Amino acid sequence: MAAGCGSGTKTPNTQDDSISLNSTEPENSLIPGNTTDAGGSKILRTLFKGLVDYDPKTAAPRNAVAESIDTTDSRVFTITVRHGWTFHDGTPVTAHSFVDAWNYTAYQPDHQQGAGFLSVIDGFDKVDPPAPAGADQTAPAPTAKELSGLHVIDDYRFTVTLTQPMPSFPTRLGYVAYYPLPQSFFTDRAGFEAHPIGDGPFRFVSHTKGSDLVIERYDRYAGPHKPSIRRAQFRFDPSLEHAYADVVANKLDFLEVLPGEALVDGRYKRDLAGRNFTRADTGLQSLTFPLYDPRFADPRVRQAISMAVDRQGVIDKVFTGDRTPADGLVPPTARGATATGQCGELCRYRPQQAKALFDSTGFQGPIEIASNTDTANEKWLTAVCASITAALGRACTFHGVPTLGEIRRQINAHQMSAIYRTGWVADYPSIENFLNPLYRTGGSSNTGLYSNPQVDALLARADAARTDQESWPLYQQAEKLVLQDMPAVPLLVPGVQTGWSQRLRTVTVTPFRDLDLESVTVAPTTDRAAG
């Protein structure tokens, strides 16, 4: 996966160096187990470091806080934590830091959005029992408070026993839901929410709602890559066009996604000459159906809407070709993805077939697509709606919600009456990450409440395969089944364009769309004046 780019040579460390980045406001307070949104995850990746992290250029997993992760059967893992790693309050990171955090995240009464990522560990069904099949069923109370599959050996070693073998388990351990927590979290959660304490290269400074969040370098950071910059400010600008103007004028240092207007005729290449980068994304843009709404229960409705979207037409009109039509649920950059998509005719623009199928369903009511408007979504989703209207002869309208946090709260509370945009960027580089969280029954990000026992069974078999290579065909079969049900309409694979100010040097954009803050540097003032 292409991920990095350079801009000059690394400069000496300057204590006063601070940079600014555009981002979206975190949906929740910055508790790792309760953060699944892009804005919150991006910030957590600077404040914390997990057992594993990912190479900023290739996304290859590598040990971080873990000194070793050993197994003989891919079911029981012995994990050794490195000595000398500390939280920002000076307390040591130990085996308990991970075990206690994972137990907290998994325990149903704690209501953590990332709990599903712990479901592969023995005993999860006791701490977070599933609800009985059927509508409006309530899950029974937990019969345990801790995962039976976690066992602390000593201060720096613990074991993890999974429900079944899973060779890819270590790859997951760089995701935010697996981050450690300091003991102070458990004695003063409110204090932690106001001032998060991590173990990463940067520590929290301040958060002004609706404005910005500031972090600063943690000088006792034990990792091998010490940041050069002193501070970073994440700005929550609701207008991507305004943020773009700021980065062109060197008032903002980094913009991870450029607005559609900047892509027209390659304008950004002129505006940001020598300070832009394009790469294939590890993400996907989709339309998700709230399947708890009876209007969307018929899969033919969902299939018809998918065939009513002229993906290439939207891309040509809005993005001047700088996107790729999605023909599956997994982008080709993910390990294990098929070279050609799995969707087939259902993801091709077939207006006549779409209308005939749609008319046969007797669908009643409006077609509405909802999305946040604090990123550049309205223009291209309006074009998607226009395509649906033209194909089906039924009006489709765009409904804007001001912020990502606001619409995510509605989505997570299952309060959506409209079809809604979903954007997924890989948490870790695997086909599994595009299927289990989103389409397994009870998955942590299965917000539309999709469920298919055949899909669940295939995913379970894939999870238990002896090697990644053996798991991939099973994941691919599951993907094909999901696409027949069409709980979400794959739309496009972004080709992400990023831009930065003249101040930045050694710029690396990771496969997760992050600016690598551990390697970026700021040009000396004399260089900036000359540039």
C-alpha positions as CSV (number, residue, x, y, z in Angstrom):
1,M,0.0,0.0,0.0
2,A,1.5,3.3,-1.0
3,A,1.5,5.5,2.0
4,G,4.4,7.9,2.3
5,C,5.9,10.9,0.6
6,G,8.8,13.3,1.4
7,S,9.1,17.0,1.3
8,G,12.6,18.1,2.0
9,T,15.1,16.7,4.6
10,K,14.7,16.3,8.3
11,T,15.6,19.4,10.3
12,P,17.1,19.6,13.7
13,N,14.7,19.5,16.6
14,T,13.2,22.9,17.4
15,Q,11.5,23.1,20.8
16,D,9.1,25.8,19.7
17,D,7.8,23.9,16.6
18,S,4.0,23.6,16.7
19,I,1.7,22.6,13.8
20,S,-2.0,22.6,13.0
21,L,-4.2,19.9,11.4
22,N,-7.8,19.8,10.3
23,S,-10.0,17.1,11.8
24,T,-13.5,16.3,12.9
25,E,-14.6,16.6,16.5
26,P,-14.5,13.3,18.4
27,E,-18.0,11.8,18.8
28,N,-17.4,10.8,22.5
29,S,-14.9,11.5,25.2
30,L,-11.5,10.0,24.4
31,I,-11.9,6.6,26.1
32,P,-10.2,4.0,23.7
33,G,-12.9,1.4,24.1
34,N,-15.7,3.9,23.4
35,T,-14.1,5.5,20.3
36,T,-15.0,4.2,16.8
37,D,-15.3,7.4,14.9
38,A,-12.5,8.7,12.6
39,G,-11.9,12.0,14.4
40,G,-11.6,10.4,17.8
41,S,-9.5,7.5,16.6
42,K,-7.1,9.8,14.9
43,I,-6.4,11.7,18.1
44,L,-6.2,8.6,20.2
45,R,-3.4,7.3,17.8
46,T,-1.3,10.2,19.0
47,L,-2.1,9.9,22.7
48,F,-1.7,6.2,23.0
49,K,0.5,3.3,21.8
50,G,-0.7,-0.2,21.7
51,L,0.9,-3.6,21.9
52,V,1.3,-3.3,18.1
53,D,1.5,-0.4,15.8
54,Y,1.7,-0.2,12.0
55,D,4.5,1.0,9.7
56,P,3.5,4.5,8.6
57,K,4.4,3.7,5.0
58,T,3.3,0.1,4.5
59,A,0.8,-0.5,7.4
60,A,2.7,-3.7,8.2
61,P,2.1,-4.6,11.9
62,R,5.1,-4.4,14.2
63,N,5.5,-4.8,18.0
64,A,5.3,-1.6,20.0
65,V,4.6,-1.8,23.7
66,A,4.7,-5.6,23.3
67,E,8.2,-7.1,23.6
68,S,6.9,-10.3,22.3
69,I,3.6,-12.0,21.3
70,D,4.0,-15.8,21.3
71,T,1.7,-18.7,20.5
72,T,2.0,-22.3,19.5
73,D,-1.6,-22.8,18.4
74,S,-3.0,-19.3,17.4
75,R,-5.5,-19.6,20.2
76,V,-3.5,-19.0,23.4
77,F,-1.1,-16.0,23.2
78,T,1.5,-15.1,25.8
79,I,2.2,-11.3,25.6
80,T,5.2,-9.7,27.3
81,V,5.0,-5.9,27.9
82,R,8.2,-3.9,27.5
83,H,9.7,-2.5,30.7
84,G,10.1,1.2,31.0
85,W,7.0,2.3,29.2
86,T,5.0,4.9,31.2
87,F,1.7,6.7,31.1
88,H,1.6,10.5,30.9
89,D,1.0,10.6,34.7
90,G,4.3,8.8,35.2
91,T,2.8,5.4,36.2
92,P,4.2,2.3,34.5
93,V,2.4,0.5,31.7
94,T,2.0,-3.1,32.9
95,A,0.1,-6.3,32.0
96,H,-2.7,-5.1,34.2
97,S,-3.0,-1.9,32.1
98,F,-4.1,-4.0,29.1
99,V,-6.1,-6.6,31.0
100,D,-8.0,-4.1,33.1
101,A,-8.8,-1.9,30.0
102,W,-10.0,-4.9,27.9
103,N,-12.2,-6.1,30.8
104,Y,-13.7,-2.7,31.1
105,T,-14.4,-2.4,27.4
106,A,-16.0,-5.8,27.2
107,Y,-18.3,-5.5,30.2
108,Q,-21.8,-4.8,28.9
109,P,-22.8,-2.3,31.7
110,D,-19.9,-0.1,30.7
111,H,-21.6,0.5,27.3
112,Q,-18.4,0.7,25.3
113,Q,-18.8,1.0,21.5
114,G,-15.7,-1.0,20.8
115,A,-16.7,-4.0,22.9
116,G,-17.2,-6.2,19.9
117,F,-13.5,-6.2,19.2
118,L,-13.1,-8.2,22.4
119,S,-15.7,-10.8,21.4
120,V,-13.0,-13.2,20.1
121,I,-11.7,-13.6,23.7
122,D,-12.9,-16.5,25.8
123,G,-15.7,-15.5,28.2
124,F,-17.1,-12.6,26.2
125,D,-20.5,-14.1,26.1
126,K,-20.5,-14.1,29.9
127,V,-19.6,-10.4,30.3
128,D,-21.7,-9.2,27.3
129,P,-24.4,-11.8,26.7
130,P,-26.2,-11.6,23.3
131,A,-29.8,-10.7,23.1
132,P,-32.2,-13.5,22.1
133,A,-33.3,-13.7,18.5
134,G,-36.3,-11.6,17.6
135,A,-37.3,-8.0,17.5
136,D,-37.0,-5.8,20.6
137,Q,-35.4,-8.5,22.7
138,T,-33.3,-7.5,25.7
139,A,-29.9,-9.1,26.4
140,P,-29.7,-10.9,29.8
141,A,-27.6,-9.5,32.6
142,P,-23.9,-10.5,32.5
143,T,-22.9,-13.5,34.7
144,A,-19.2,-12.4,35.0
145,K,-17.4,-9.1,35.2
146,E,-14.1,-10.2,33.6
147,L,-13.1,-12.1,30.5
148,S,-12.1,-15.6,31.5
149,G,-9.7,-15.7,28.6
150,L,-7.4,-13.0,30.2
151,H,-4.9,-14.0,32.8
152,V,-2.1,-11.9,34.3
153,I,1.1,-14.0,34.9
154,D,3.1,-11.2,36.5
155,D,3.6,-7.4,36.1
156,Y,4.8,-7.6,32.5
157,R,3.2,-10.8,31.2
158,F,-0.3,-12.0,30.5
159,T,-2.1,-14.6,28.4
160,V,-5.0,-14.3,26.0
161,T,-7.2,-17.3,25.2
162,L,-9.4,-16.9,22.3
163,T,-12.7,-18.7,21.6
164,Q,-11.0,-20.4,18.6
165,P,-7.7,-20.1,16.8
166,M,-7.2,-16.8,15.0
167,P,-3.8,-16.3,13.4
168,S,-4.5,-12.7,12.6
169,F,-5.2,-11.8,16.2
170,P,-1.8,-10.0,16.8
171,T,-2.5,-7.7,13.8
172,R,-5.6,-6.4,15.6
173,L,-3.7,-5.3,18.6
174,G,-2.8,-1.9,17.2
175,Y,-6.4,-0.8,17.1
176,V,-7.7,1.7,19.6
177,A,-10.0,-0.7,21.4
178,Y,-6.9,-2.6,22.5
179,Y,-5.1,0.3,24.0
180,P,-4.1,0.2,27.8
181,L,-5.6,2.4,30.5
182,P,-3.9,3.8,33.6
183,Q,-5.2,2.9,37.1
184,S,-6.4,6.5,37.5
185,F,-9.1,5.9,34.9
186,F,-10.7,3.3,37.2
187,T,-10.7,5.6,40.2
188,D,-11.7,8.8,38.4
189,R,-13.4,8.3,35.0
190,A,-14.7,11.8,34.9
191,G,-11.3,13.2,35.5
192,F,-9.9,11.0,32.7
193,E,-12.7,12.1,30.3
194,A,-11.8,15.8,31.0
195,H,-8.0,15.1,30.7
196,P,-7.2,11.8,29.0
197,I,-4.0,10.1,30.0
198,G,-2.3,7.9,27.4
199,D,1.1,6.2,26.9
200,G,1.8,7.6,23.4
201,P,4.3,10.1,21.9
202,F,2.0,13.0,22.7
203,R,0.0,14.0,25.8
204,F,-3.3,15.9,26.1
205,V,-3.3,19.6,26.7
206,S,-6.8,21.0,26.1
207,H,-10.0,20.5,24.3
208,T,-12.4,23.4,23.4
209,K,-15.6,21.9,22.1
210,G,-16.4,23.0,18.6
211,S,-13.0,24.6,18.1
212,D,-9.9,22.5,18.7
213,L,-7.9,20.0,20.7
214,V,-4.2,20.5,21.5
215,I,-1.6,17.9,22.3
216,E,2.1,18.2,23.1
217,R,5.2,16.0,22.9
218,Y,5.7,13.6,25.9
219,D,9.4,13.7,26.5
220,R,9.4,10.5,28.5
221,Y,7.9,8.5,25.6
222,A,9.6,5.1,25.5
223,G,9.1,4.4,21.8
224,P,11.9,4.4,19.3
225,H,10.6,7.3,17.2
226,K,10.7,10.5,19.2
227,P,8.6,13.4,17.8
228,S,10.5,16.5,16.6
229,I,7.5,18.9,16.8
230,R,6.5,20.3,20.2
231,R,2.8,20.7,19.8
232,A,-0.1,19.9,17.5
233,Q,-3.5,21.5,17.3
234,F,-6.4,19.6,15.8
235,R,-8.8,22.2,14.4
236,F,-12.5,21.3,14.0
237,D,-13.4,23.5,11.0
238,P,-16.8,22.5,9.7
239,S,-16.0,23.9,6.2
240,L,-13.5,21.9,4.2
241,E,-13.4,24.7,1.6
242,H,-12.3,27.1,4.4
243,A,-9.7,24.7,5.7
244,Y,-8.4,24.3,2.1
245,A,-8.0,28.0,1.7
246,D,-6.1,28.1,5.0
247,V,-3.7,25.4,3.9
248,V,-3.1,27.1,0.6
249,A,-2.3,30.3,2.5
250,N,-0.1,28.5,5.0
251,K,-2.5,29.3,7.9
252,L,-3.2,25.5,8.4
253,D,-0.4,23.0,8.2
254,F,-2.1,19.8,7.1
255,L,-5.4,18.8,5.5
256,E,-6.0,15.1,5.1
257,V,-8.8,15.3,2.5
258,L,-9.1,18.0,-0.1
259,P,-12.6,19.4,-1.1
260,G,-14.1,18.4,-4.4
261,E,-13.7,21.9,-5.8
262,A,-10.0,21.6,-5.4
263,L,-9.9,18.5,-7.6
264,V,-11.5,20.1,-10.6
265,D,-9.0,20.3,-13.4
266,G,-6.2,19.4,-10.9
267,R,-6.5,22.8,-9.2
268,Y,-4.9,21.5,-6.0
269,K,-1.7,20.6,-8.0
270,R,-1.3,24.3,-8.8
271,D,-2.4,25.7,-5.5
272,L,-0.2,23.2,-3.5
273,A,2.6,22.6,-5.9
274,G,5.3,20.5,-4.2
275,R,3.1,20.0,-1.1
276,N,0.4,17.6,-2.1
277,F,0.1,13.8,-2.2
278,T,-2.3,11.3,-3.8
279,R,-2.7,7.6,-2.9
280,A,-5.2,4.8,-3.1
281,D,-7.2,4.7,0.1
282,T,-7.7,1.9,2.5
283,G,-11.3,2.9,2.9
284,L,-14.8,2.8,1.4
285,Q,-17.7,5.1,1.1
286,S,-21.2,3.4,1.3
287,L,-24.8,4.0,1.9
288,T,-26.1,2.0,4.9
289,F,-29.8,1.1,5.4
290,P,-31.4,1.3,8.9
291,L,-32.8,-2.3,8.7
292,Y,-34.8,-1.7,11.9
293,D,-37.0,0.5,9.6
294,P,-39.5,-1.9,8.0
295,R,-39.5,0.1,4.7
296,F,-36.0,-1.3,4.0
297,A,-36.6,-4.9,5.0
298,D,-37.0,-6.1,1.4
299,P,-33.6,-6.7,-0.1
300,R,-34.9,-5.9,-3.5
301,V,-35.4,-2.3,-2.4
302,R,-31.8,-2.1,-1.4
303,Q,-30.6,-3.9,-4.6
304,A,-32.6,-1.5,-6.8
305,I,-31.1,1.6,-5.1
306,S,-27.6,0.2,-5.6
307,M,-28.3,-0.3,-9.4
308,A,-29.8,3.2,-9.6
309,V,-26.5,4.8,-8.7
310,D,-24.2,5.8,-11.6
311,R,-21.0,5.6,-9.7
312,Q,-18.7,6.5,-12.5
313,G,-21.0,9.4,-13.5
314,V,-20.9,10.8,-10.0
315,I,-17.1,10.4,-9.9
316,D,-16.6,12.2,-13.3
317,K,-19.0,15.0,-12.4
318,V,-17.9,15.8,-8.8
319,F,-14.4,14.4,-8.5
320,T,-13.1,14.7,-12.1
321,G,-12.2,11.0,-12.1
322,D,-10.2,11.1,-8.8
323,R,-12.1,8.2,-7.2
324,T,-12.8,4.6,-8.1
325,P,-16.3,3.0,-8.3
326,A,-16.7,0.5,-5.5
327,D,-17.5,-3.1,-6.7
328,G,-17.4,-4.8,-3.4
329,L,-17.3,-4.1,0.4
330,V,-13.5,-4.4,0.6
331,P,-11.2,-2.0,-1.2
332,P,-8.4,-3.7,-3.3
333,T,-5.7,-2.2,-1.0
334,A,-6.8,-4.5,1.9
335,R,-4.9,-7.8,2.5
336,G,-7.1,-10.6,1.3
337,A,-9.3,-8.6,-1.0
338,T,-10.1,-9.9,-4.5
339,A,-8.5,-8.3,-7.4
340,T,-11.9,-7.8,-9.0
341,G,-15.0,-6.9,-7.0
342,Q,-17.5,-9.3,-5.7
343,C,-20.6,-7.2,-6.4
344,G,-21.1,-7.8,-10.1
345,E,-24.4,-6.5,-11.6
346,L,-25.7,-5.2,-8.4
347,C,-23.1,-2.5,-8.3
348,R,-23.4,-1.6,-12.0
349,Y,-25.6,1.3,-13.2
350,R,-28.6,-0.5,-14.6
351,P,-31.4,2.1,-14.5
352,Q,-34.1,0.1,-16.3
353,Q,-33.5,-3.1,-14.2
354,A,-33.4,-0.9,-11.1
355,K,-36.7,0.7,-11.8
356,A,-38.5,-2.5,-12.6
357,L,-37.1,-4.1,-9.4
358,F,-38.0,-1.1,-7.3
359,D,-41.5,-0.8,-8.7
360,S,-42.1,-4.5,-7.9
361,T,-41.5,-3.9,-4.2
362,G,-44.3,-1.4,-3.6
363,F,-42.0,0.8,-1.6
364,Q,-43.8,3.7,0.1
365,G,-42.4,7.0,1.3
366,P,-39.5,9.2,0.3
367,I,-35.9,8.2,-0.4
368,E,-33.6,10.3,1.7
369,I,-29.9,10.2,2.2
370,A,-28.4,11.7,5.3
371,S,-24.8,12.7,6.1
372,N,-22.8,15.1,8.1
373,T,-21.9,18.4,6.4
374,D,-18.7,19.2,8.2
375,T,-16.8,17.3,5.6
376,A,-17.2,17.5,1.8
377,N,-20.1,15.1,1.4
378,E,-23.1,17.2,0.4
379,K,-22.1,17.8,-3.2
380,W,-21.3,14.2,-4.2
381,L,-24.3,12.7,-2.3
382,T,-26.6,15.2,-4.0
383,A,-25.3,13.8,-7.3
384,V,-25.9,10.3,-6.0
385,C,-29.5,11.3,-5.2
386,A,-30.0,12.8,-8.6
387,S,-28.9,9.5,-10.2
388,I,-31.4,7.6,-8.0
389,T,-34.2,10.0,-8.9
390,A,-33.5,9.7,-12.6
391,A,-33.4,5.9,-12.5
392,L,-36.3,5.2,-10.2
393,G,-38.6,8.0,-11.0
394,R,-38.9,8.6,-7.2
395,A,-37.5,11.8,-5.6
396,C,-34.4,11.4,-3.6
397,T,-33.3,14.2,-1.4
398,F,-30.1,14.9,0.7
399,H,-30.5,15.6,4.4
400,G,-27.6,17.4,6.0
401,V,-26.6,17.0,9.7
402,P,-24.2,19.7,10.9
403,T,-21.5,17.6,12.5
404,L,-20.2,14.0,12.4
405,G,-20.7,13.7,16.1
406,E,-24.4,14.6,15.9
407,I,-25.2,12.1,13.2
408,R,-23.1,9.4,14.7
409,R,-25.1,9.7,18.0
410,Q,-28.3,9.2,16.0
411,I,-26.9,6.3,14.1
412,N,-25.6,4.6,17.2
413,A,-28.9,5.1,18.9
414,H,-30.7,3.4,15.9
415,Q,-32.8,6.6,15.4
416,M,-32.3,6.9,11.6
417,S,-35.2,7.0,9.3
418,A,-33.1,7.9,6.2
419,I,-30.4,5.9,4.4
420,Y,-27.1,7.2,5.7
421,R,-23.6,7.6,4.4
422,T,-21.0,5.5,6.1
423,G,-17.2,5.9,5.6
424,W,-14.9,3.1,6.7
425,V,-11.2,3.4,6.9
426,A,-9.2,0.3,7.9
427,D,-8.5,0.0,11.6
428,Y,-5.8,-2.6,10.6
429,P,-4.9,-3.8,7.1
430,S,-7.0,-6.9,6.6
431,I,-10.2,-8.0,4.7
432,E,-11.5,-9.2,8.1
433,N,-11.7,-5.6,9.3
434,F,-14.1,-4.7,6.6
435,L,-16.5,-7.5,7.4
436,N,-16.6,-8.6,11.1
437,P,-17.2,-5.1,12.7
438,L,-19.7,-4.1,10.0
439,Y,-21.7,-7.2,9.0
440,R,-21.4,-9.8,11.7
441,T,-24.5,-10.0,13.9
442,G,-23.8,-7.7,16.8
443,G,-20.6,-6.3,15.3
444,S,-19.3,-3.2,16.9
445,S,-20.0,-1.0,13.9
446,N,-23.0,-2.9,12.6
447,T,-25.2,0.2,13.0
448,G,-27.9,-0.9,10.5
449,L,-28.5,-4.1,12.6
450,Y,-27.8,-6.5,9.7
451,S,-27.9,-10.2,10.5
452,N,-27.4,-13.3,8.4
453,P,-26.5,-16.7,10.2
454,Q,-24.8,-17.9,7.0
455,V,-22.6,-14.9,7.0
456,D,-21.8,-15.3,10.7
457,A,-20.8,-18.9,10.1
458,L,-18.5,-18.1,7.2
459,L,-16.9,-15.3,9.2
460,A,-16.4,-17.7,12.2
461,R,-14.7,-20.3,9.9
462,A,-12.5,-17.6,8.4
463,D,-11.5,-16.3,11.8
464,A,-10.5,-19.9,12.8
465,A,-8.4,-20.6,9.7
466,R,-4.8,-21.7,10.4
467,T,-3.3,-19.0,8.2
468,D,-4.3,-15.7,6.7
469,Q,-4.0,-17.2,3.3
470,E,-6.5,-19.9,4.2
471,S,-8.9,-17.4,5.7
472,W,-9.1,-15.1,2.7
473,P,-11.4,-17.3,0.5
474,L,-13.8,-17.7,3.4
475,Y,-13.9,-14.0,4.0
476,Q,-14.5,-13.5,0.3
477,Q,-17.4,-15.9,0.3
478,A,-18.9,-14.0,3.3
479,E,-18.5,-10.7,1.4
480,K,-20.4,-12.1,-1.6
481,L,-23.3,-13.3,0.6
482,V,-23.5,-9.9,2.3
483,L,-23.6,-8.2,-1.1
484,Q,-26.6,-10.3,-2.2
485,D,-28.4,-9.0,0.9
486,M,-27.1,-5.4,0.2
487,P,-27.4,-4.0,3.8
488,A,-25.1,-1.3,2.5
489,V,-24.5,0.0,-1.0
490,P,-20.8,0.3,-1.8
491,L,-20.3,3.6,-3.7
492,L,-16.7,4.5,-4.2
493,V,-13.1,4.0,-3.1
494,P,-11.5,7.3,-2.4
495,G,-8.2,8.3,-3.9
496,V,-7.2,10.5,-1.1
497,Q,-5.5,13.8,-1.9
498,T,-3.8,15.6,1.0
499,G,-2.0,18.9,1.2
500,W,0.2,20.8,3.6
501,S,1.8,24.1,4.3
502,Q,5.2,25.3,3.3
503,R,6.3,24.9,6.9
504,L,6.3,21.1,6.9
505,R,9.2,18.8,6.0
506,T,9.5,15.0,6.0
507,V,5.8,14.5,5.4
508,T,4.5,10.9,5.6
509,V,0.8,10.2,5.1
510,T,-0.1,6.9,6.6
511,P,-2.5,4.3,5.1
512,F,-5.0,5.5,7.8
513,R,-4.9,9.1,6.4
514,D,-2.9,10.3,9.4
515,L,0.0,12.7,9.2
516,D,2.8,10.8,10.9
517,L,3.5,13.1,13.8
518,E,6.5,11.0,15.0
519,S,8.5,11.9,11.9
520,V,7.2,15.2,10.6
521,T,9.4,18.3,11.1
522,V,9.0,22.0,10.6
523,A,11.3,24.0,8.4
524,P,13.6,26.7,10.0
525,T,12.2,30.2,9.7
526,T,14.9,31.1,7.1
527,D,13.9,28.1,4.9
528,R,10.2,29.2,5.0
529,A,11.0,32.7,4.0
530,A,13.1,31.4,1.1
531,G,10.3,28.9,0.1
